[in-house]
């Protein structure tokens, strides 16, 4: 199976996880379910999540003032 995730990191994670306290991680923008199931998702599912969190752009991953 070929991947359609060329050019993207393996995961949106930046090591600043807040899913123990927040429904959506402040670091990467994924939900706790998306974070915990990431390795089991298909490339299409991952691509859809990447597109959503990039479009939203509010997670620390996408802000210039992060860390």
TORROZA-658079 format. One record per atom (N, C-alpha, C): x, y, z; chain; atom name; residue number from 1. Coordinates in nm, 3 decimals. Example, Ala and Ser with C-alpha at 12.3 -4.5 7.8 and 13.67 -1.06 7.14 Angstrom:
! TORROZA-658079
[node [1.319, -0.569, 0.780], "A", "N", 1]
[node [1.230, -0.450, 0.780], "A", "CA", 1]
[node [1.320, -0.330, 0.780], "A", "C", 1]
[node [1.285, -0.225, 0.708], "A", "N", 2]
[node [1.367, -0.106, 0.714], "A", "CA", 2]
[node [1.290, 0.003, 0.787], "A", "C", 2]
! end
This chain:
! TORROZA-658079
[node [0.085, -0.118, 0.000], "A", "N", 1]
[node [0.000, 0.000, 0.000], "A", "CA", 1]
[node [0.089, 0.123, 0.000], "A", "C", 1]
[node [0.067, 0.216, -0.090], "A", "N", 2]
[node [0.148, 0.337, -0.093], "A", "CA", 2]
[node [0.085, 0.444, -0.004], "A", "C", 2]
[node [0.171, 0.528, 0.049], "A", "N", 3]
[node [0.125, 0.633, 0.140], "A", "CA", 3]
[node [0.096, 0.761, 0.063], "A", "C", 3]
[node [-0.008, 0.832, 0.102], "A", "N", 4]
[node [-0.038, 0.962, 0.042], "A", "CA", 4]
[node [-0.004, 1.074, 0.140], "A", "C", 4]
[node [0.087, 1.047, 0.231], "A", "N", 5]
[node [0.124, 1.144, 0.334], "A", "CA", 5]
[node [0.264, 1.200, 0.310], "A", "C", 5]
[node [0.312, 1.195, 0.188], "A", "N", 6]
[node [0.446, 1.244, 0.156], "A", "CA", 6]
[node [0.465, 1.387, 0.203], "A", "C", 6]
[node [0.578, 1.411, 0.266], "A", "N", 7]
[node [0.610, 1.545, 0.311], "A", "CA", 7]
[node [0.557, 1.581, 0.448], "A", "C", 7]
[node [0.476, 1.495, 0.508], "A", "N", 8]
[node [0.423, 1.522, 0.642], "A", "CA", 8]
[node [0.499, 1.442, 0.746], "A", "C", 8]
[node [0.514, 1.496, 0.866], "A", "N", 9]
[node [0.573, 1.417, 0.974], "A", "CA", 9]
[node [0.488, 1.293, 1.002], "A", "C", 9]
[node [0.546, 1.195, 1.070], "A", "N", 10]
[node [0.473, 1.072, 1.103], "A", "CA", 10]
[node [0.348, 1.102, 1.185], "A", "C", 10]
[node [0.352, 1.208, 1.264], "A", "N", 11]
[node [0.242, 1.244, 1.352], "A", "CA", 11]
[node [0.240, 1.395, 1.371], "A", "C", 11]
[node [0.123, 1.454, 1.397], "A", "N", 12]
[node [0.115, 1.597, 1.426], "A", "CA", 12]
[node [0.170, 1.634, 1.564], "A", "C", 12]
[node [0.201, 1.534, 1.645], "A", "N", 13]
[node [0.244, 1.557, 1.783], "A", "CA", 13]
[node [0.370, 1.644, 1.790], "A", "C", 13]
[node [0.371, 1.740, 1.883], "A", "N", 14]
[node [0.490, 1.821, 1.908], "A", "CA", 14]
[node [0.539, 1.802, 2.051], "A", "C", 14]
[node [0.485, 1.701, 2.119], "A", "N", 15]
[node [0.530, 1.670, 2.254], "A", "CA", 15]
[node [0.472, 1.759, 2.362], "A", "C", 15]
[node [0.364, 1.828, 2.331], "A", "N", 16]
[node [0.296, 1.914, 2.428], "A", "CA", 16]
[node [0.151, 1.867, 2.435], "A", "C", 16]
[node [0.130, 1.753, 2.498], "A", "N", 17]
[node [-0.001, 1.690, 2.500], "A", "CA", 17]
[node [-0.087, 1.744, 2.614], "A", "C", 17]
[node [-0.210, 1.778, 2.581], "A", "N", 18]
[node [-0.304, 1.826, 2.684], "A", "CA", 18]
[node [-0.432, 1.744, 2.686], "A", "C", 18]
[node [-0.430, 1.625, 2.623], "A", "N", 19]
[node [-0.553, 1.547, 2.610], "A", "CA", 19]
[node [-0.600, 1.485, 2.742], "A", "C", 19]
[node [-0.518, 1.487, 2.845], "A", "N", 20]
[node [-0.566, 1.442, 2.975], "A", "CA", 20]
[node [-0.664, 1.542, 3.035], "A", "C", 20]
[node [-0.652, 1.667, 2.993], "A", "N", 21]
[node [-0.733, 1.774, 3.050], "A", "CA", 21]
[node [-0.826, 1.841, 2.949], "A", "C", 21]
[node [-0.794, 1.830, 2.822], "A", "N", 22]
[node [-0.869, 1.898, 2.717], "A", "CA", 22]
[node [-0.925, 1.797, 2.617], "A", "C", 22]
[node [-1.041, 1.829, 2.561], "A", "N", 23]
[node [-1.101, 1.743, 2.459], "A", "CA", 23]
[node [-1.017, 1.743, 2.332], "A", "C", 23]
[node [-0.957, 1.858, 2.301], "A", "N", 24]
[node [-0.870, 1.872, 2.186], "A", "CA", 24]
[node [-0.732, 1.915, 2.236], "A", "C", 24]
[node [-0.628, 1.848, 2.190], "A", "N", 25]
[node [-0.492, 1.877, 2.234], "A", "CA", 25]
[node [-0.450, 2.017, 2.191], "A", "C", 25]
[node [-0.399, 2.095, 2.283], "A", "N", 26]
[node [-0.352, 2.230, 2.253], "A", "CA", 26]
[node [-0.223, 2.228, 2.172], "A", "C", 26]
[node [-0.150, 2.117, 2.179], "A", "N", 27]
[node [-0.024, 2.106, 2.107], "A", "CA", 27]
[node [-0.042, 2.076, 1.959], "A", "C", 27]
[node [-0.125, 1.974, 1.928], "A", "N", 28]
[node [-0.137, 1.928, 1.789], "A", "CA", 28]
[node [-0.274, 1.951, 1.727], "A", "C", 28]
[node [-0.376, 1.970, 1.808], "A", "N", 29]
[node [-0.510, 1.995, 1.754], "A", "CA", 29]
[node [-0.596, 1.872, 1.735], "A", "C", 29]
[node [-0.542, 1.754, 1.770], "A", "N", 30]
[node [-0.622, 1.632, 1.755], "A", "CA", 30]
[node [-0.703, 1.604, 1.882], "A", "C", 30]
[node [-0.809, 1.527, 1.866], "A", "N", 31]
[node [-0.887, 1.483, 1.981], "A", "CA", 31]
[node [-0.811, 1.371, 2.051], "A", "C", 31]
[node [-0.851, 1.341, 2.174], "A", "N", 32]
[node [-0.787, 1.232, 2.249], "A", "CA", 32]
[node [-0.804, 1.099, 2.175], "A", "C", 32]
[node [-0.918, 1.077, 2.114], "A", "N", 33]
[node [-0.942, 0.954, 2.038], "A", "CA", 33]
[node [-0.848, 0.947, 1.917], "A", "C", 33]
[node [-0.831, 1.059, 1.848], "A", "N", 34]
[node [-0.741, 1.062, 1.733], "A", "CA", 34]
[node [-0.597, 1.036, 1.775], "A", "C", 34]
[node [-0.555, 1.093, 1.887], "A", "N", 35]
[node [-0.420, 1.072, 1.937], "A", "CA", 35]
[node [-0.399, 0.925, 1.972], "A", "C", 35]
[node [-0.491, 0.868, 2.047], "A", "N", 36]
[node [-0.473, 0.730, 2.094], "A", "CA", 36]
[node [-0.485, 0.627, 1.982], "A", "C", 36]
[node [-0.556, 0.660, 1.874], "A", "N", 37]
[node [-0.575, 0.565, 1.765], "A", "CA", 37]
[node [-0.489, 0.595, 1.642], "A", "C", 37]
[node [-0.403, 0.694, 1.649], "A", "N", 38]
[node [-0.327, 0.741, 1.533], "A", "CA", 38]
[node [-0.259, 0.628, 1.457], "A", "C", 38]
[node [-0.192, 0.539, 1.527], "A", "N", 39]
[node [-0.116, 0.432, 1.460], "A", "CA", 39]
[node [-0.206, 0.332, 1.388], "A", "C", 39]
[node [-0.334, 0.331, 1.419], "A", "N", 40]
[node [-0.427, 0.238, 1.357], "A", "CA", 40]
[node [-0.505, 0.300, 1.241], "A", "C", 40]
[node [-0.494, 0.430, 1.222], "A", "N", 41]
[node [-0.570, 0.499, 1.118], "A", "CA", 41]
[node [-0.510, 0.476, 0.981], "A", "C", 41]
[node [-0.596, 0.478, 0.880], "A", "N", 42]
[node [-0.549, 0.466, 0.742], "A", "CA", 42]
[node [-0.485, 0.599, 0.699], "A", "C", 42]
[node [-0.411, 0.596, 0.590], "A", "N", 43]
[node [-0.352, 0.719, 0.538], "A", "CA", 43]
[node [-0.460, 0.823, 0.506], "A", "C", 43]
[node [-0.573, 0.777, 0.453], "A", "N", 44]
[node [-0.682, 0.871, 0.421], "A", "CA", 44]
[node [-0.737, 0.936, 0.547], "A", "C", 44]
[node [-0.751, 0.860, 0.655], "A", "N", 45]
[node [-0.800, 0.915, 0.781], "A", "CA", 45]
[node [-0.699, 1.015, 0.839], "A", "C", 45]
[node [-0.572, 0.979, 0.831], "A", "N", 46]
[node [-0.467, 1.069, 0.881], "A", "CA", 46]
[node [-0.465, 1.198, 0.799], "A", "C", 46]
[node [-0.474, 1.184, 0.668], "A", "N", 47]
[node [-0.475, 1.302, 0.580], "A", "CA", 47]
[node [-0.591, 1.394, 0.614], "A", "C", 47]
[node [-0.708, 1.339, 0.639], "A", "N", 48]
[node [-0.825, 1.421, 0.674], "A", "CA", 48]
[node [-0.802, 1.495, 0.805], "A", "C", 48]
[node [-0.739, 1.430, 0.901], "A", "N", 49]
[node [-0.709, 1.495, 1.028], "A", "CA", 49]
[node [-0.606, 1.605, 1.007], "A", "C", 49]
[node [-0.499, 1.575, 0.932], "A", "N", 50]
[node [-0.398, 1.678, 0.902], "A", "CA", 50]
[node [-0.464, 1.800, 0.836], "A", "C", 50]
[node [-0.551, 1.775, 0.741], "A", "N", 51]
[node [-0.618, 1.886, 0.671], "A", "CA", 51]
[node [-0.703, 1.968, 0.767], "A", "C", 51]
[node [-0.777, 1.901, 0.855], "A", "N", 52]
[node [-0.862, 1.972, 0.951], "A", "CA", 52]
[node [-0.780, 2.056, 1.049], "A", "C", 52]
[node [-0.678, 1.996, 1.108], "A", "N", 53]
[node [-0.601, 2.070, 1.209], "A", "CA", 53]
[node [-0.519, 2.182, 1.145], "A", "C", 53]
[node [-0.477, 2.163, 1.021], "A", "N", 54]
[node [-0.404, 2.269, 0.950], "A", "CA", 54]
[node [-0.499, 2.384, 0.917], "A", "C", 54]
[node [-0.616, 2.351, 0.869], "A", "N", 55]
[node [-0.717, 2.452, 0.835], "A", "CA", 55]
[node [-0.758, 2.532, 0.960], "A", "C", 55]
[node [-0.777, 2.460, 1.071], "A", "N", 56]
[node [-0.813, 2.526, 1.196], "A", "CA", 56]
[node [-0.699, 2.616, 1.243], "A", "C", 56]
[node [-0.578, 2.563, 1.243], "A", "N", 57]
[node [-0.458, 2.642, 1.271], "A", "CA", 57]
[node [-0.442, 2.698, 1.411], "A", "C", 57]
[node [-0.521, 2.653, 1.507], "A", "N", 58]
[node [-0.513, 2.710, 1.642], "A", "CA", 58]
[node [-0.419, 2.635, 1.735], "A", "C", 58]
[node [-0.381, 2.513, 1.699], "A", "N", 59]
[node [-0.292, 2.435, 1.785], "A", "CA", 59]
[node [-0.153, 2.498, 1.787], "A", "C", 59]
[node [-0.079, 2.474, 1.894], "A", "N", 60]
[node [0.057, 2.527, 1.907], "A", "CA", 60]
[node [0.144, 2.491, 1.788], "A", "C", 60]
[node [0.122, 2.373, 1.730], "A", "N", 61]
[node [0.199, 2.328, 1.615], "A", "CA", 61]
[node [0.199, 2.431, 1.502], "A", "C", 61]
[node [0.092, 2.505, 1.489], "A", "N", 62]
[node [0.075, 2.596, 1.376], "A", "CA", 62]
[node [0.097, 2.744, 1.411], "A", "C", 62]
[node [0.127, 2.772, 1.535], "A", "N", 63]
[node [0.147, 2.911, 1.577], "A", "CA", 63]
[node [0.295, 2.947, 1.575], "A", "C", 63]
[node [0.325, 3.066, 1.535], "A", "N", 64]
[node [0.464, 3.113, 1.530], "A", "CA", 64]
[node [0.520, 3.137, 1.669], "A", "C", 64]
[node [0.435, 3.160, 1.766], "A", "N", 65]
[node [0.482, 3.193, 1.901], "A", "CA", 65]
[node [0.498, 3.071, 1.991], "A", "C", 65]
[node [0.488, 2.950, 1.934], "A", "N", 66]
[node [0.496, 2.828, 2.016], "A", "CA", 66]
[node [0.634, 2.813, 2.076], "A", "C", 66]
[node [0.633, 2.757, 2.194], "A", "N", 67]
[node [0.754, 2.726, 2.269], "A", "CA", 67]
[node [0.855, 2.831, 2.241], "A", "C", 67]
! end
